[in-house]
Amino acid sequence: MKYLFTLAIYFCTVPFLFAQFQYCYPLPGSSYHHPQVAIILNNGNFIDATSLNDKGLVEIYGSKSGRHQWSAKLSDDHKTIIITPVPVFDYGETVAITVHEKLRNIQGEKMEGTTFTFNTRNAVTPEEDLRFEQARREIAAEEDGESNASKISPLEGMPTFTINVNADPAPGSIFYANHSEGSTDEQLPDPFLTILKNNGKIKWAREAPGEGRDFKINENGYLTYFKNSPGRYMIMDSNYNIIDSAQCTNGNYKTDSHDFMMYPDGHALLIGTDEQTVDMTPYGGQPNATVEGLIIQELDSMKNLVFEWRSWDHFQFTDANNYVPLTTSVVDYCHGNSVQRDHDGNILISSRNMNECTKINRATGNIIWRLGGENNQFTFVNDNIPEHFHSQHYLRRLPNGNIILFNNGNFLPVQKSSAKEYSLDETNKIATLVWYYEHPDVNGVKVYGSARGNAQRLPDGSTLINWGLIGAAGGSGIPNFTEVDYNKNIAWEMTFDSVDLKVYRAHKYVWKPCSRITGSTMTAEPNIHKATLKWGKATGASSYIVEYNETGNTDVISLIAENKKITLKNLTPATEYQWRVKSVCDGNSNSPSTYSP
């Protein structure tokens, strides 16, 4: 088919007119895209939404699929344009996009157009599909590890544990989910989402088979955790009711369980994985290797994809560390395991198999800096070991501007895990170690978690460390969790009684919610002159305040309910009423929740 424009333009700017696109996705000239891919454009300016209605705005052609129709919408930032081709593209084709000079900003000024191309991936054969699934299992097994422990007696309900130290730890409760992947012992307990007090008492727990990784209070105040099959993150309110879920979009990506961040503005950051068949013979590998790529996605409050970043476009296979072979049938050269919005709005990620922490420009998708690994740009100062860190997890920016990470320490001359805090001079590229913690040997055994793990800085300056996959060495009394103050004194420590149990991440929060009633739990049972109102329990509530009135009437009646229901009497038959309820906590009516719907 003949195109109306040249296909050999691989840039997303034009040197005249107003407001060139600073973010253009797919990256011009890129490959391996799924047929469902959307086109995302952003030039940093507020868009006149009516200009998206111009039918001449965009032309989309596929070398196999021909001309496409499209729809366009604005994200909640009113700057990001999401264009959805209709129908989706074919496999293995070149797609050409032309955006004409029809867009306007809210001042009425026209914006530059652009022309670019990209390529979709080849169709996945049944044989490849089997290989990809097997590859995912192999990659998961590498991190989960294998257990050689003998069978233990069945546990009743939740797994047991021992609090080794409880010496004035920071206030709060520990949030985690136990796992036993890698073990052949079917009698081990299922995962439990758990909230544990410092004294070992369970504040709340729920059995969660096949679920629970990365259980935490997210940045927007909701509880989130990962659920398998299909992979997605579940979102709970503070009453432990599931109210939503989130997963990768824009193609057949697999939502990854390593990290998920939700923010008060409704935006969310997800990690995804993407398997492709790649000829790795230029690297001494196999002609049809399964290579797993890293995907970072940002969804807005309406779950529109507004930003996507792919390792295929920005990393090289040779960025992998020396212990990740490129010659095997399965190549996992990145293995991303954390994502976070930085203080300046850009994005921080950690790639375990590259020994690298990376900062990504949220506006353009370009890499701002690379810390550690083969492409390290920083000079390290005052570090405790010359290798700095290896196979790290859980990169986080701290309120003081430093970063903290959990150094698993794989393949180092001395295999010992640690928590490390660096001060970064991002202008001059200097990383100064300002604090670290290595646990003293336990019965002559070093505390080493070969995978998983995290280090969370607490508000009082203490650090909660989850040692991750400590394996059968736990039989030596090696702890699963340790809390230390800034002077490295152990203030709290816990060990599972079974060596096969471990935790992907653990967090500590001071959490005393006066929860808002979950709307989906509210029911009304009307009779002729009365109605019984019921609702689900609200965490922290000691009583409730109920308001009701006739619909359209401004006169509101307020009642106090000691339990989760109340009966309204002397109602007018055949009349519509509206009602709502709020929680009162600690018996203090001056500190209630907000009202329910």
Buried (B, 14 or more C-beta within 10 A) or exposed (E): EEBEEEBEBEEBEBEEEBBBBBBBBBBBBBBBBBBBBBBBBBBBBEBBBEBBEEEEBBBBBBBEBEEBEBEBEBBBBEBBBBBBBEEBBBBEBBBBBBBBBBBBBEEEEBBBBBBBBBBBBBEBEEEBEEBBEEBBEBBEEBBBBEBEBEEBEEBEEBBEBEBBBBEEBBEBBBBBBBBBBBBEBEEBBBBBBBBBEBEEEEEBBBEBEEBBBBBBBBBBEBBBBBBEEEBBBBBBBBBBBBBEEBBBBBBBBBBBBBBBBBBEEEBBBBBBBBBBBBEBEEBEBBEBBBBBBBBBBBBBBEEBBBBBBBBBBBBEBEBBBEEBBBEBBBBBBBBBBBBBBBEEEBBBBBBBBBBBBBBBBBBBBEBBBBBBBBBBEBEBEEBEBEBBBBBBBBBBBEEEEBBBBBBBBBBBEEBBBBBBBBBBEBEEBBBBBBBBBBBEEBEEBBBBBBBBBBBBBBEEEBBBBBBBBBBBBBEBEBBBBBBBBEEEEBBBBBBBEBBBBBBBBBBBBEBEBBBBBBBEBBEBEBEEEEBEBBBBBBBBBEBBBBBBBBEEEEEEEEBEBEEBBBEBEEBEEEEEBBBBBBBBBEEEEEEBBEBBE
